């Protein structure tokens, strides 16, 4: 059975979690902090990379920092 992982972000921090089915829990494995708040993330079709876009802009506020980061 393939391993299931989940990503979650709060502000500029992206965290990776493993799924513990028997214990019905998410287990935090690692985190990385990007230069600005995470706006969007998507997997590469090969599933070997995760692309993440971060920006300090928002509604009515133009961005001064934008970064695309492959993981």
C-alpha positions as CSV (number, residue, x, y, z in Angstrom):
1,X,0.0,0.0,0.0
2,X,1.5,3.4,-0.9
3,X,2.3,5.8,1.9
4,X,-0.2,8.6,2.4
5,X,1.2,12.0,3.5
6,X,-0.5,15.4,4.1
7,X,0.8,18.9,3.8
8,X,-0.6,21.8,5.8
9,X,0.4,25.5,5.9
10,X,0.0,28.3,8.4
11,X,1.4,31.6,7.2
12,X,4.8,30.9,5.7
13,X,5.3,27.5,7.4
14,X,4.7,24.3,5.4
15,X,4.5,21.1,7.5
16,X,4.6,17.5,6.3
17,X,2.5,14.8,8.2
18,X,2.4,11.0,8.0
19,X,-1.0,9.3,8.5
20,X,-1.4,6.8,11.3
21,X,-4.5,4.9,10.3
22,X,-4.6,2.7,13.4
23,X,-4.2,5.5,15.8
24,X,-6.4,7.9,13.7
25,X,-3.7,10.6,13.9
26,X,-1.4,12.8,11.9
27,X,2.2,12.6,12.9
28,X,4.3,15.7,12.1
29,X,7.5,14.8,10.2
30,X,9.1,18.1,9.3
31,X,8.5,21.8,8.5
32,X,10.0,24.4,6.3
33,X,9.5,28.2,6.5
34,X,9.2,30.1,3.2
35,X,10.0,33.8,2.6
36,X,6.3,34.8,2.7
37,X,2.8,33.3,3.3
38,X,2.0,30.2,1.3
39,X,-0.6,30.9,-1.4
40,X,-0.8,27.7,-3.4
41,X,0.9,24.2,-3.6
42,X,0.6,21.5,-6.3
43,X,2.4,18.2,-6.9
44,X,4.5,17.5,-10.1
45,X,2.8,14.8,-12.2
46,X,5.6,12.4,-11.3
47,X,4.8,13.0,-7.5
48,X,8.5,13.5,-6.9
49,X,8.3,17.3,-6.3
50,X,5.8,19.6,-4.6
51,X,5.7,23.2,-6.0
52,X,4.8,25.9,-3.6
53,X,4.1,29.6,-4.3
54,X,4.5,32.2,-1.5
55,X,3.7,35.9,-1.5
56,X,3.3,38.7,1.0
57,X,0.5,40.2,-1.1
58,X,-3.3,39.9,-0.6
59,X,-6.6,41.5,-1.5
60,X,-5.9,45.2,-2.1
61,X,-2.2,44.8,-1.2
62,X,0.3,44.3,-4.0
63,X,3.0,41.7,-3.4
64,X,6.6,42.8,-2.9
65,X,7.9,39.2,-2.4
66,X,6.9,36.3,-4.6
67,X,8.7,32.9,-4.6
68,X,8.2,29.6,-6.3
69,X,9.9,26.8,-4.5
70,X,10.1,23.1,-5.5
71,X,10.4,20.5,-2.7
